Amino acid sequence: MVTDKVLRRNKIKKRIRAKINGTAVLPRLSIYRSNKAVYVQLIDDNKGHTLASASSLEISKEKSVNMSIAKEVGKKLAEKALQNGIDRVVFDRNGYLYHGRVKALAEGAREGGLKF
């Protein structure tokens, strides 16, 4: 059963994805958050490849994610991206509101050296 909240997020997600696209030079930073974890990827949409990824499961073995862990995930992704020679990205919040864990992750990625 799909809730109204999920339908709303998917509608917003489609609007966002119609406007942004990731390339090898300027990949898309895509976020997925669940109740237990936060996942983030750098995606080249032209080839359909993931260039780098990070998740809260790499950082902490806790059953839930708070804002400090989300910030660490952003820093970890920025570290991996810089190793691959990527310093600029297009931010895709994936239909989620830009606050809480999503905002913390974005701030962590910026602190790590990514520009968006």
N, C-alpha and C positions, 0 to 999 in steps of 0.2 A: 504494500500500500504506500503510495507516494503522497507525502503531505503537501499542504499548500506552501510551506516554507521551502521545500526542495524544488517545487515547481517555479516559485518566484526566483530562487537562486539560479536555476537553469535558464530562465528567461533573461536575467541580467547577464549571465555568462555568455549567451549567444550575442547579445548586443555588444559586449566588450570584444569578443573574438572577431566580430565583423570589422572592427576598427584596427586591431593590432595583429601583427604577424612577426614571427621570429625568423631570423636568418642566421647563417654561420657567423657573420660579423656582429650582428646585433640580435642575440637570441632572446627568446621569451622566457621570463622568470615566472613559472607557474606554481601556484600554491594549492595544496589540498590539505584541509584540516578535518580531523575526525575528533571524536570525544577523547580518544586515547593517544593520538599522535598528530604530528604536523610533518608534511612531506613537501619538498620543494625541488623543482627541476629546472634546468636550463635547456630549452628545446629549440632545435632548428626545424621550423615548420616546412621549409622547402624540401628537405630530405626526409623528414619524419624521424630524426634522430635525437636522442637525449645526449647532451654534451656533458652535463654534470648533474649530480643529484645529492641531496642530503635529507636526513630525517631525524626526528627526535629520538628514534630508536637507536641511532648511532651514538647519541650523546648521553642519554639517560635510560635506565631500565624501569623507570616509574610507570605506573599505569595511566597517568594523566600528564598533561602538558600545561605548564604555566608560562607566563610571559618571559621569564628569564631563560627558560629552556628554548623557547621560540627564537629569542634573540641570539642564542648560541648557535642554533641551526642556521640562521642567516649568516653569521660569521663563518661557519664551517663551509657553507656553499660559496661564499665570496673567496675563501682561501682556495677551494678547488677550481673555481673559475679563473682566478689569477694564475694558477699553475698551468691552465690550458690557454693562457693568453687572452682571456676575455675580461674586459674591464667595464664595458657598457652593456646594458640589457634593457629590455622593454618589460615593464612590470605588469603582470596579469594576476589580479586579485581573485580571479575565478568566480566572480559573483558574490564573494563575501564582502561584508562591510569593512572599510579600512579603519579598524580599531582593534584593540586587544591584541590577540596573538598574531594577527596578520600585520598590524602596524609594527609590533615588536620585531617580527621577522624581517620586515623591510628595513627598519632602522639598523638591525644587526648586519644586514648585507651592505648597507651604506657605510657603516663603521668599518667593515672588513675591506672596503675599497671599491665596491661596485658603484657605478654611476647610473642613476635613472631618475 
